[in-house]
Amino acid sequence: MRAITRALAEDAVEAIVIAGSQKIFSGGADIREFGQPAQYPSLVDVIDAIEQSPKPVVAAIHGVALGGGLELTLACHGRLAADGARLGLPEVTLGLIPGAGGTQRLPRLVPLTQALPMLVLGEPVDASSAAACGLIDRAVEPEALFKATQDLALDLARRPLRMTRDLPVRAIGDANALIEAFSLKHEARIKGRDAPAAALAALRDAVSQPVETALARERAVSLDLRAGAQSRALRHLHFAERQVFRYPGLESASPRAIERVGIVGAGTMGRGIALSMISAGLPVTLVEPKADILGHARTAIANSLASSVAKGRMLEADGVAASQRLTCAADLASLDDADLIVEAAYERMEVKQDIFARLDQVARPGAMLASNTSYLDIDAIASATRRPQDVVGLHFFSPANLMRLLEIVRGDRTAPDVLATSLALARRIAKIPVVAGNCHGFIGNRMLAVRRAQAEAMLTEGADIGEMDEVVESFGFPMGPFRMADLAGLDLGWSAAISRGASIRERLNEAGRHGQKAGAGFYDYDAAGKPSPSSVVMDLVRGFAAARGIVQRRIGRDEMRTRLFLPMIDEGVRILAEGIALRPGDIDVVWVNGYGWPRHTGGPMHYAEAMGLAEVANGLSAIGLKPSRALSDLVAAGAPLASLAHPEA
């Protein structure tokens, strides 16, 4: 503010250029400062001074201009950006909306159809797209940015200046109809979330209200959202997703070099992992002894790359380069030069131990051996080798090329540099890693097993499958436990050789109802994959209950909600107390990014603390379940979940 005031006071200054002093123009507000007393000048004060300046003010944007940084540029009289710069208003991803005029100035500079995804979904644009839609005057070579900005500023000094706020909203046709159509199109993404709804309302104000009224409303709503539960939850996740890259005890561990990757198994998971690696620039040898499966995998990977190119997610040259990094082979001997080998075979211990024993004979000294197991004991797998220090779990989530989560499972003898390498690899392939201790199911699937047990117990007791799914989906999950089980496949981990009909799931598999892929699971599926209730399943469940002397009853939604959420939350507390997870936030990151827990609630551990740990314990007692010792101790001491975290986490 002082610099602007000084420049305005000096007659020799004809125009003003604003540029970033570091590697970026501005990343926006530091959210760690939220809640601190406001100081003068506020961002609104600075922006008003820029917009009302009688001398032209031009922004020279390099690196990124995000949040308040971009809001500042919107008030400038001109904007240039270096090629490769990224511009956006991501406030909605933190449960907020811009509070310094962004919702009002943006749709006056760019078409409403472009402003909507930027404001409501938080989607950024690059410099070339920004120039095309009018967000900036033009994009220039980075080395020419400052000179070009000076020239533009001096040129504007010879012309009448315009204030962005005085421009009309750029909309072709009925602006309110465009906003409503966008809201309906993205209903699944924004339903139940406060900030997107507020952004839509602010855009309606931009169309219908005087600009001063709309700006005042924007500021008031922004402050209200900042104090709200959803913003607190989303800010919690923002930090939690950065903390997971920091693991205590690895400060002196240097990551191993990973230049070539081998993958064993060309099924759905193997293909997805291969796609992640080759798309990140890593050469991959995909090993599969069955020629038909290997051929199908090669075709599926090629089709996926082609689809990414066609949808504009990948440049054609990058797609070609990625495909050239893939080598397919039938023999494990072809992996003798790999730095990392990921096993993605059938989820049976004997299968994995056999593969690891053979890899021990083939892999070069120092190569990392990883299992994609989702449940099994990583130490038992490592025991098949003479190098347990090189063995780690890398649990990808399906589809592995799209899902962001990577559970890194540390064995008792996993070397520190192997963990460091796994974390570095996650960053390289754009995954969010969470290090987990070794137990059955690790973090995510261990908690999932508790929810599944409750769901299937209630099913036996008389609860309706569709109603239980609706309870979970109304909370914000993309699908309920039974729809998810059918999609994943009920035969995951099931063996016909040892199945004894001891559970409903075993009986469904014995009846050939393996899930959506088979056209039948907990639901029946038509040719388009649409589910419908199954009388076959209901008869099977009634028979199963009767054989065990269980009298079925009507189970209400409140009981469903309690039993589907609170026991798994308590299992999360146990996981923390046992040291399987380092921090409460690690569990939240796993469930939000791997299992669809609604992001705006912060994850199961954050949700539990917002609810109150005593309330969780009371809820468990109300359904006849004894809270864990760890939860009871926390309640008795009035202590937070963070008190169970690793002391150095």
C-alpha positions in Angstrom: 0.0 0.0 0.0 2.9 2.3 0.8 4.5 1.7 -2.5 1.2 2.5 -4.4 0.7 5.6 -2.4 4.3 6.7 -3.0 4.0 6.0 -6.8 0.8 7.9 -7.0 2.3 10.9 -5.3 5.4 11.1 -7.6 4.8 13.1 -10.8 7.6 11.3 -12.6 5.8 8.0 -12.3 3.5 7.5 -15.3 2.4 3.9 -14.5 2.8 1.2 -12.0 3.8 -2.5 -12.5 3.2 -5.1 -9.8 5.4 -8.2 -9.9 6.2 -11.0 -7.5 9.6 -10.8 -5.8 10.1 -14.5 -5.5 9.5 -17.5 -7.7 5.8 -16.8 -8.0 3.5 -13.8 -8.3 1.4 -14.7 -5.3 0.0 -17.9 -3.8 -2.7 -16.0 -1.9 -3.4 -15.8 1.8 -1.6 -17.9 4.4 -4.5 -19.9 5.9 -2.5 -20.4 9.1 -3.2 -16.8 9.9 -7.0 -17.2 9.8 -8.5 -16.1 13.0 -5.9 -13.5 13.8 -6.9 -9.9 14.2 -7.3 -8.0 11.0 -4.6 -5.5 10.2 -4.5 -2.4 8.0 -4.3 -2.3 5.1 -6.5 -5.2 4.3 -6.4 -6.8 0.9 -9.7 -5.1 0.1 -8.1 -1.7 0.9 -5.1 -2.5 -1.4 -7.4 -3.7 -4.2 -9.6 -0.6 -4.0 -6.6 1.7 -4.2 -5.3 -0.2 -7.3 -8.7 -0.1 -9.1 -9.3 3.6 -8.4 -5.7 4.6 -9.2 -5.6 7.5 -11.8 -2.4 5.9 -13.1 -2.5 2.5 -14.8 -1.6 -0.5 -12.7 -0.5 -3.6 -14.6 0.3 -7.0 -13.1 3.2 -9.1 -14.3 2.3 -12.6 -13.4 4.8 -15.4 -13.2 4.6 -18.8 -11.5 1.2 -18.7 -9.9 -1.5 -16.1 -9.1 -3.9 -17.8 -6.8 -6.6 -16.7 -4.4 -6.1 -13.2 -3.1 -3.1 -12.9 -5.5 -5.4 -13.3 -8.5 -8.0 -11.0 -6.9 -5.4 -8.3 -6.7 -4.7 -8.7 -10.5 -8.4 -8.5 -11.3 -8.5 -4.9 -10.1 -5.5 -4.0 -12.2 -6.0 -2.1 -15.5 -3.9 -4.7 -17.4 -2.5 -8.2 -16.8 0.3 -10.1 -18.6 1.4 -13.6 -17.6 4.5 -15.6 -18.5 3.9 -18.8 -20.4 3.4 -21.7 -18.0 1.9 -19.5 -15.3 -1.2 -20.8 -13.5 -4.1 -18.6 -12.3 -7.0 -19.6 -10.1 -9.4 -18.9 -7.3 -9.2 -22.2 -5.2 -10.9 -20.8 -2.1 -13.8 -23.2 -2.6 -11.5 -26.2 -2.0 -11.0 -24.8 1.5 -14.7 -24.2 2.1 -14.5 -20.5 1.3 -15.3 -18.0 -1.5 -13.1 -15.1 -2.5 -13.6 -12.2 -0.1 -11.9 -9.4 -1.9 -14.0 -9.0 -5.0 -13.1 -12.1 -6.9 -16.6 -13.3 -7.4 -17.6 -10.0 -8.8 -14.7 -9.0 -11.0 -13.9 -12.3 -12.5 -17.2 -12.7 -14.5 -16.7 -9.1 -15.7 -13.4 -10.1 -17.3 -14.1 -13.6 -18.5 -17.2 -15.2 -19.9 -19.6 -16.5 -17.2 -19.1 -20.0 -18.6 -15.4 -19.7 -17.7 -15.9 -18.0 -14.4 -18.3 -20.7 -13.1 -15.7 -23.6 -13.0 -13.0 -21.3 -11.6 -15.2 -20.0 -8.8 -17.6 -22.9 -8.0 -15.2 -25.8 -8.6 -11.9 -24.0 -7.9 -10.4 -25.1 -11.3 -7.3 -23.1 -12.3 -6.3 -22.1 -15.9 -2.9 -21.8 -17.5 -1.6 -18.6 -19.1 -2.7 -19.5 -22.7 -6.2 -20.3 -21.5 -6.3 -17.1 -19.5 -5.4 -15.1 -22.6 -8.0 -16.9 -24.7 -10.8 -16.1 -22.3 -9.7 -12.5 -21.5 -8.5 -13.0 -17.9 -5.1 -11.6 -19.0 -4.3 -9.4 -22.0 -1.8 -11.9 -23.3 0.8 -14.5 -22.4 4.5 -13.8 -23.1 7.8 -15.5 -22.9 9.0 -15.5 -19.3 12.2 -13.5 -20.1 10.1 -10.9 -21.9 7.5 -10.5 -19.1 8.7 -7.4 -17.3 9.6 -5.4 -20.4 6.2 -6.3 -22.0 4.4 -5.3 -18.8 6.2 -1.9 -18.7 5.3 -1.3 -22.4 1.6 -2.1 -21.7 1.5 0.1 -18.6 3.0 3.1 -20.5 0.5 2.5 -23.4 -2.4 2.5 -20.9 -1.1 5.8 -19.5 -2.1 7.4 -22.8 -5.6 6.1 -22.7 -8.7 6.5 -20.5 -8.6 3.9 -17.7 -11.5 1.5 -16.9 -12.4 -0.1 -13.6 -13.2 -3.8 -13.7 -16.1 -3.3 -11.4 -17.7 -1.0 -14.0 -17.8 -3.6 -16.7 -20.9 -5.7 -17.4 -21.0 -9.4 -16.6 -19.9 -11.3 -19.7 -22.8 -13.7 -20.5 -24.3 -14.7 -23.7 -28.1 -15.2 -23.2 -29.8 -15.6 -19.8 -27.0 -15.4 -17.2 -29.2 -16.9 -14.5 -30.1 -19.8 -16.7 -26.4 -20.5 -17.3 -25.7 -20.5 -13.6 -28.6 -22.9 -12.9 -27.5 -25.2 -15.8 -24.0 -25.4 -14.4 -25.3 -26.1 -10.9 -27.5 -29.0 -12.1 -24.6 -30.4 -14.2 -22.3 -30.5 -11.3 -24.8 -31.4 -8.6 -23.0 -34.5 -7.5 -19.8 -32.6 -6.9 -21.3 -29.7 -5.0 -24.2 -31.3 -3.1 -24.1 -30.7 0.6 -21.1 -28.3 0.3 -21.5 -24.7 1.6 -18.8 -22.9 -0.4 -20.0 -23.9 -3.9 -23.5 -22.9 -3.1 -22.2 -19.5 -1.8 -20.1 -19.1 -5.0 -23.2 -19.7 -7.1 -25.2 -17.2 -5.0 -22.4 -14.6 -5.4 -22.5 -15.0 -9.2 -26.2 -14.5 -9.1 -25.6 -11.3 -7.2 -23.1 -10.2 -9.9 -25.8 -10.5 -12.4 -28.7 -8.9 -10.4 -27.2 -6.6 -7.7 -25.4 -3.3 -7.8 -21.7 -4.0 -7.5 -21.3 -2.4 -4.1 -24.1 -4.5 -2.7 -22.7 -7.7 -4.2 -19.1 -6.9 -2.9 -20.4 -6.3 0.6 -22.4 -9.6 0.5 -19.4 -11.5 -0.8 -17.2 -10.2 2.0 -19.8 -11.1 4.7 -20.4 -14.6 3.3 -16.6 -15.2 3.0 -16.1 -14.4 6.7 -19.1 -16.6 7.7 -17.7 -19.5 5.8 -14.3 -19.1 7.3 -15.8 -19.6 10.8 -17.9 -22.6 9.6 -17.4 -26.3 10.2 -16.9 -27.2 6.6 -14.0 -24.8 6.1 -12.4 -26.0 9.3 -12.6 -29.6 8.0 -11.2 -28.7 4.6 -8.3 -26.7 6.1 -7.6 -29.6 8.4 -7.2 -31.8 5.3 -5.2 -29.2 3.5 -2.5 -29.5 6.2 -2.9 -33.3 6.8 -2.2 -34.0 3.1 1.1 -32.2 3.4 2.1 -33.7 6.7 1.9 -37.3 5.3 5.1 -36.7 3.4 7.0 -36.1 6.6 7.8 -39.3 8.4 9.9 -39.3 11.6 13.3 -41.0 11.6 14.0 -40.5 7.8 15.9 -37.2 8.2 19.2 -38.9 7.3 17.8 -41.5 4.9 18.6 -40.8 1.2 16.0 -42.2 -1.3 17.3 -44.9 -3.6 17.4 -44.1 -7.4 14.3 -45.5 -9.2 14.9 -45.5 -13.0 13.3 -48.7 -14.0 10.1 -50.4 -12.6 8.9 -53.9 -12.9 5.3 -55.0 -12.3 4.2 -58.6 -11.7 0.6 -59.2 -12.8 -1.2 -57.6 -15.6 -4.7 -57.6 -14.2 -6.7 -54.4 -13.3 -4.3 -53.3 -10.6 -1.1 -54.1 -12.5 -2.4 -52.2 -15.5 -3.3 -49.2 -13.4 0.0 -49.1 -11.6 1.9 -49.4 -15.0 -0.1 -46.4 -16.3 0.8 -44.4 -13.2 4.5 -45.1 -13.7 4.8 -44.6 -17.4 2.8 -41.4 -17.3 5.2 -40.1 -14.7 8.2 -40.8 -17.0 9.3 -44.2 -15.5 10.1 -47.1 -17.9 8.0 -50.2 -16.9 8.4 -53.9 -17.6 5.0 -55.6 -17.1 5.3 -59.3 -16.5 2.4 -61.7 -17.0 2.8 -65.4 -17.9 -0.6 -65.7 -19.5 -0.4 -64.3 -23.1 -4.1 -63.4 -23.4 -4.1 -61.4 -20.1 -0.9 -59.6 -21.2 -2.3 -58.8 -24.6 -5.4 -57.4 -23.1 -3.3 -55.3 -20.7 -1.3 -53.8 -23.5 -4.4 -52.9 -25.4 -6.1 -51.4 -22.3 -3.1 -49.3 -21.5 -2.9 -48.0 -25.0 -6.6 -47.2 -25.0 -6.3 -45.4 -21.7 -3.5 -43.2 -23.0 -5.4 -42.5 -26.2 -8.4 -41.5 -24.1 -6.3 -39.1 -22.0 -5.0 -37.5 -25.2 -8.5 -37.2 -26.7 -9.9 -35.6 -23.6 -7.0 -33.0 -23.5 -5.6 -34.4 -20.2 -2.3 -35.3 -22.0 -0.4 -34.0 -25.0 -0.2 -36.4 -27.9 3.6 -36.4 -27.7 3.4 -37.3 -24.0 1.0 -40.1 -24.8 3.3 -41.5 -27.4 6.3 -41.2 -25.1 4.4 -42.9 -22.2 3.4 -45.9 -24.4 7.0 -46.3 -25.5 8.1 -46.7 -21.9 6.1 -49.9 -21.6 7.7 -53.3 -22.2 5.7 -56.5 -21.8 7.2 -59.8 -20.9 6.2 -63.3 -19.7 9.2 -64.2 -17.5 10.3 -62.8 -14.1 13.9 -63.0 -15.4 13.2 -59.8 -17.5 13.2 -57.8 -14.2 16.8 -58.4 -13.4 17.7 -54.7 -14.0 14.6 -53.1 -12.2 15.2 -50.7 -9.3 11.7 -51.3 -8.0 9.4 -54.4 -8.6 5.8 -54.2 -7.6 3.8 -57.4 -7.2 0.1 -57.1 -8.1 -1.0 -60.7 -8.1 -3.9 -62.5 -6.6 -4.6 -61.7 -2.9 -3.4 -65.1 -1.5 -0.5 -65.4 0.8 0.9 -68.5 -0.8 0.8 -66.8 -4.2 2.6 -63.8 -3.0 5.2 -65.7 -1.1 6.0 -67.8 -4.2 6.5 -64.7 -6.3 8.7 -63.0 -3.8 10.8 -66.1 -3.4 11.4 -66.1 -7.1 12.0 -62.4 -7.2 14.6 -62.8 -4.5 16.6 -65.0 -7.0 16.1 -62.5 -9.9 16.2 -59.0 -8.6 19.5 -57.2 -8.4 21.0 -56.4 -5.0 19.4 -53.2 -3.6 16.3 -53.4 -5.7 13.1 -52.6 -3.8 10.5 -55.4 -3.7 6.9 -54.1 -3.1 3.6 -55.9 -2.7 0.3 -54.3 -3.6 -1.4 -56.4 -1.0 -4.5 -54.7 0.5 -4.8 -56.9 3.6 -1.9 -59.4 4.0 1.0 -59.5 6.4 3.9 -57.7 4.7 6.4 -59.4 7.1 5.1 -62.8 6.2 5.6 -61.9 2.5 9.1 -60.5 3.2 10.0 -63.8 5.0 10.0 -65.5 1.6 13.1 -63.5 0.7 16.6 -63.1 2.1 16.3 -59.3 1.9 13.3 -58.3 4.2 14.9 -54.8 4.6 14.1 -54.2 0.9 10.5 -55.2 1.1 7.6 -52.7 1.6 3.9 -52.6 0.9 2.7 -50.2 -1.8 -1.1 -50.5 -1.6 -2.5 -48.7 -4.6 -6.3 -48.1 -4.9 -8.3 -49.0 -7.9 -8.2 -47.6 -10.6 -4.6 -47.2 -9.6 -3.9 -44.6 -12.4 -6.7 -42.3 -11.1 -7.0 -42.8 -7.3 -4.7 -40.5 -5.4 -4.0 -42.6 -2.3 -1.0 -44.8 -1.8 -0.7 -46.7 1.5 2.9 -47.4 2.2 3.2 -50.4 4.6 6.3 -50.6 6.7 7.4 -54.1 7.8 9.4 -54.8 11.0 12.6 -54.8 9.0 11.8 -52.4 6.2 14.9 -50.1 5.8 14.5 -46.3 6.3 15.8 -45.6 2.8 13.1 -47.9 1.4 10.4 -45.8 3.2 12.1 -42.6 2.0 12.2 -43.9 -1.5 8.5 -44.9 -1.3 7.5 -41.4 -0.2 9.7 -39.8 -3.0 8.1 -42.2 -5.6 4.6 -41.2 -4.4 5.4 -37.5 -5.1 6.8 -38.4 -8.5 3.7 -40.3 -9.6 1.4 -37.7 -8.1 0.0 -39.8 -5.2 -0.8 -38.9 -1.6 1.2 -41.3 0.5 0.3 -42.5 4.0 2.7 -44.7 5.9 1.0 -47.5 7.8 2.2 -50.1 10.2 1.7 -53.8 9.5 -1.5 -55.3 10.5 -4.4 -57.1 8.8 -5.9 -54.5 6.4 -3.5 -51.7 7.5 -5.4 -48.5 8.0 -8.2 -48.2 5.5 -9.2 -51.8 5.0 -9.0 -52.6 8.7 -11.6 -49.9 9.4 -13.6 -50.9 6.3 -13.8 -54.5 7.6 -15.5 -53.1 10.8 -18.1 -51.2 8.7 -18.7 -54.2 6.5 -19.2 -56.5 9.6 -21.8 -54.1 10.9 -23.5 -53.7 7.6 -23.8 -57.5 7.1 -24.9 -58.0 10.7 -27.7 -55.5 10.2 -28.6 -57.2 6.9 -28.9 -60.5 8.8 -31.0 -58.8 11.5 -33.5 -57.4 8.9 -32.1 -54.1 7.6 -32.8 -53.2 4.0 -29.7 -53.2 1.7 -30.8 -50.2 -0.3 -31.7 -48.2 2.8 -28.3 -48.8 4.3 -26.6 -47.7 1.1 -28.8 -44.6 1.1 -27.8 -43.7 4.7 -24.1 -43.8 3.7 -24.6 -41.9 0.4 -26.7 -39.2 2.1 -23.8 -38.6 4.4 -21.7 -37.8 1.3 -20.1 -41.0 0.1 -20.3 -41.7 -3.6 -21.8 -45.1 -2.9 -22.9 -47.2 0.0 -21.2 -50.4 1.4 -23.2 -52.9 -0.7 -22.9 -51.0 -4.0 -19.2 -50.6 -3.3 -18.7 -54.2 -2.5 -20.5 -55.2 -5.7 -18.3 -52.9 -7.7 -15.1 -54.1 -6.1 -16.1 -57.7 -6.5 -17.4 -60.0 -3.8 -14.9 -62.6 -4.7 -11.9 -60.4 -3.7 -10.0 -62.6 -1.3 -12.6 -65.4 -1.5 -11.6 -69.0 -2.4 -14.1 -71.6 -3.5 -11.7 -74.3 -2.1 -12.1 -73.1 1.5 -15.5 -71.4 1.4 -17.9 -73.0 3.9 -21.0 -70.7 3.6 -20.1 -69.2 7.0 -21.2 -65.6 6.0 -23.7 -64.0 3.6 -20.8 -63.0 1.4 -19.5 -66.5 1.1 -23.0 -67.8 0.3 -23.4 -65.1 -2.4 -20.1 -66.2 -4.0 -21.0 -69.8 -3.8 -24.2 -68.9 -5.7 -22.1 -67.3 -8.4 -23.1 -63.8 -7.3 -19.6 -62.2 -7.4 -20.8 -58.6 -7.9 -21.5 -56.2 -10.7 -19.1 -57.8 -13.1 -21.1 -61.0 -12.8 -24.5 -59.2 -13.2 -25.4 -60.2 -9.6 -24.1 -59.6 -6.1 -26.0 -58.0 -3.3 -28.0 -56.4 -6.1 -29.2 -57.6 -9.5 -27.7 -55.7 -12.5 -29.2 -55.1 -15.9 -27.1 -54.9 -19.1 -26.3 -51.2 -18.4 -25.0 -52.0 -14.9 -28.0 -50.4 -13.2 -28.7 -52.1 -9.8 -32.1 -53.3 -8.5 -33.1 -55.1 -5.3 -32.8 -58.9 -5.5 -35.4 -61.3 -4.2 -32.8 -64.0 -4.4 -30.6 -62.2 -2.0 -33.4 -61.5 0.4 -34.4 -65.2 0.4 -30.8 -66.1 1.0 -30.5 -63.6 3.9 -33.7 -64.8 5.5 -32.5 -68.4 5.3 -29.1 -67.5 6.7 -30.7 -65.6 9.7 -33.2 -68.4 10.4 -30.5 -71.0 10.5 -28.8 -69.0 13.2 -31.9 -68.3 15.2 -31.9 -64.6 14.4 -35.3 -63.0 14.5 -35.4 -60.2 11.9 -36.7 -56.8 12.8 -37.2 -53.3 11.3 -34.0 -51.3 11.7 -34.3 -47.5 11.5 -31.9 -45.1 9.8 -30.6 -43.6 13.0 -29.4 -47.0 14.2 -28.0 -47.7 10.7 -26.0 -44.5 10.8 -24.7 -45.1 14.3 -23.6 -48.7 13.5 -22.1 -47.9 10.1 -19.9 -45.0 11.4 -19.2 -45.1 15.1 -17.6 -48.6 15.3 -15.2 -47.9 12.4 -14.3 -44.6 14.0 -13.5 -46.5 17.2 -11.3 -48.8 15.2 -9.5 -45.8 13.9 -8.8 -44.8 17.6 -7.3 -48.3 18.1 -5.2 -47.9 15.0 -3.8 -44.7 16.4 -3.2 -46.1 19.9 -1.3 -49.1 18.4 0.9 -46.8 16.3 -0.4 -48.3 13.0 -1.1 -44.7 12.0 1.1 -41.8 13.0 -1.5 -39.1 13.3 -5.3 -38.7 13.3 -4.9 -36.8 10.0 -3.2 -39.7 8.4 -6.4 -41.8 8.9 -8.5 -38.9 7.5 -6.3 -38.7 4.4 -6.7 -42.4 3.8 -10.4 -42.4 4.0 -11.0 -39.2 2.1 -8.7 -40.1 -0.8 -9.1 -43.9 -0.9 -12.7 -44.6 0.2 -14.8 -41.6 -0.7 -15.4 -40.2 2.8 -16.9 -36.7 2.1 -14.1 -34.2 2.0 -16.1 -31.4 3.6 -16.4 -33.3 6.8 -12.7 -33.7 7.2 -12.4 -37.5 7.5 -13.5 -39.9 10.2 -11.2 -38.7 12.9 -11.9 -35.0 12.4 -15.6 -35.8 12.2 -15.3 -37.7 15.5 -13.7 -34.8 17.3 -16.2 -32.3 15.8 -18.9 -34.6 17.1 -17.2 -35.0 20.5 -15.3 -38.1 21.6 -17.7 -38.5 24.6 -20.6 -38.5 22.1 -18.9 -41.3 20.1 -18.4 -43.4 23.2 -22.0 -42.9 24.3 -23.2 -43.8 20.9 -21.3 -47.0 20.9 -22.7 -47.9 24.4 -26.2 -47.1 23.2 -26.0 -49.9 20.5 -24.5 -52.4 23.0 -20.8 -52.0 21.9 -18.1 -51.3 24.5 -15.9 -48.4 23.4 -12.2 -49.3 23.0 -9.9 -48.8 26.0 -8.1 -46.1 24.0 -11.3 -44.1 23.4 -12.5 -44.5 27.0 -9.2 -43.2 28.2 -9.3 -40.2 26.0 -12.9 -39.4 27.1 -11.9 -39.8 30.8 -8.9 -37.5 30.4 -10.6 -35.0 28.2 -7.8 -35.5 25.8 -7.8 -35.0 22.0 -7.0 -37.7 19.4 -3.7 -35.9 18.7 -2.5 -37.0 22.1 -2.2 -40.6 20.6 -0.1 -39.4 17.7 3.6 -40.3 17.4 5.5 -37.8 19.5 7.7 -36.7 16.5 4.8 -36.7 13.9 
